[in-house]
Every structure is written in C-alpha cells, then in structure tokens.
Amino acid sequence: MTARLTFDLPGGPIAALTADSPSPDAPVVLLVPGFTGSKEDFGPILEPIAGAGLRPVAIDLPGQYESPGRGDFSVETLGADVRAVADRLGERIHLLGHSFGGFVARAAAIASPTRFASLTLMDSGPVGIDGGRRARINRLRLAAVYDAILAEPDYVAGPPAREALLRKRFLASDPAGMLAMGNGVIDEPDRVAELAAVGLRVLVLTGAGDDAFPPDVQADLAKRLGAEFVEVPDAAHSPAVENPPATAAALINFWT
C-alpha cells in the first residue's frame, strides 16, 4: 500500500511517495526522478521493493509536480536537497537517480559518499545529452513544450490515465525549474572520474531500448566506474513504468 509523505526542509516542502515494508528496520531506498518526471514514475515498483524488505521513498525534486520551486535548480543545489532528505531517512541509505535525476544523485554521492550505501544510475549517462533541444526549450512556453513532445514521430502514447497524469504534472511544475533542468540534462559535464574516486558501490541500469542515453554509452559508463550493468528487456527510457517486474527484480537483487 503506497502512502504520501512530505519532508519539511528549510528551503520548502518535498513531496514523496512510500510503501510500507514488513520489516521495521528496513534499509531505505531513495528514488530521484528525471527531467519532466515525478515520484509517480516509481509507483509501479514501490510495493515490490517494500515486499522485498526495503523501504522505498520516491520524491519530487524542487520545482517538479508537487514540490514547490525555490529559484535555484542547479544540479549541485538539487543534490543538496537530496542529501537533506536522506538526512531525514536514517543511515547509509541506497540512492537511485533516473535520467537527469542520475546527475543529481551523482552530485549528492560525490559530495557525501559515506552518506549512502550504494548508488544506482537508471537510464542516465556520463555527460549531458545534446539533442539540439536548448533553443526549443528556451523559446517555447511550458504547455507548448509538452505538446511538442507529444508531436514527436516516435512518441508512443500510454493509457489515458497515464497520459492525463503526465500532462497534469508537467503543467503543474515550476516553469523556471523545467527550463533549468532541461538545460541541465544537456549541459551536465562528465564527472565519472570524480564518482569513481569515492569508491561507492554502483549499479548502472538501463532499458534495452533507451533512446536518450544509448545502452552502449551506459555500458561504457559502468565499465569506467567498475560498476554492475543491467539491461532491462522490453523497456526504453523508463523501465520502472515499461517493465516494472524486471526492473524491481534487478534493483532488489543489487540492494539485497
């Protein structure tokens, strides 16, 4: 059974979803969404993770959906927010970042590696993607950006309820935050050597059909980190939604 949480941090509230674990002392897993994403992206895997004896907590980053923006949406500042949430959750938690959230989680881990038991980079990369999208993001209103995403020739619509959520949360997000995160997912520098130097246990997990960060790029990222690498079949850039059973199984195997 999932439940809502709010973390009241000095900079403002952070909205979250969780699922109860049968173990009162369950290790905590903190899940960080990507650009245009939200905590709901992890909804399909929360209960399986909890059933495996872990306590999952998925958040909206500041500026995303139900977490108000704070004016500074840099990767470093968002990483500090992740560390602040981690401070509320106990010792040595497992950290996962999806796509842009992987850059944020990476910054948090580099800044405070002893704070975390492990780091999972899900459909993220060594460096920002360059799709020539900066100009489009900067010149269009938020609703127009969303409509442009839907108009992409390779966009595959999901169930109506899922599509309604995607539009609702996108338009509810902080416009300045969305623009900043959109630029961040393009501009992020290569920090792989910094992450490797902290010695944290890492998993690189990708959907086999990821078209944002190609699996071969992520495989090379794992090699550079000395990390485990898993491809989730029948999934693209959002394996937690596209193939929840296989995604949950791979994550649980790594964490336990």
Secondary structure, 3 states (H helix, E strand, C coil): CEEEEEEEECCEEEEEEEECCCCCCCCEEEEECCCCCCHHHHHHHHHHHHHCCCEEEEECCCCCCCCCCCCCCCHHHHHHHHHHHHHHHCCCEEEEEECHHHHHHHHHHHHCHHHEEEEEEECCCCCCCCCCCHHHHHHCCHHHHHHHHHHCCCCCCCCHHHHHHHHHHHHHCCHHHHHHHHHHHHHCCCCHHHHHHHCCCEEEEEECCCCCCCHHHHHHHHHHHCCEEEEECCCCCCHHHHCHHHHHHHHHHHHC
